[in-house]
């Protein structure tokens, strides 16, 4: 459960880092990496980070990734919680 929390905090921070890089016009984190972080159990952190930093919220494929990532997070949380 802590690993899931850590990964979502990491996901949130990565979106903030990429937004900061975008503002400065320097080398950025690829969209592919951002999407992978979102899909692989970082959905909640990515969703919160994207809306907090106003980053990647208009692209339709990121909106789908946020929804899918949150669903995967909730499913994993349920599985972990039910095994206790």
TABEL-V213509 format. One record per residue. PHI is phi in whole degrees, -180 to 180 (* if undefined). Layout:
phi->(PHI PHI)
This chain:
phi->(* -64 -64 -64 -64 -59 -63 -72 -65 -59 -61 -58 -66 -65 -64 -66 -62 -65 -64 -63 -67 -65 -65 -84 73 -105 -52 -113 -77 -68 -62 -60 -67 -62 -67 -63 -61 -68 -67 -91 66 -118 -63 -67 -63 -66 -61 -64 -63 -63 -80 -68 -94 54 -133 65 -88 -93 -82 -62 -73 -76 -62 -67 -62 -62 -63 -63 -64 -66 -62 -64 -60 -64 -65 -66 -60 -63 -62 -63 -66 -74 -79 -71)
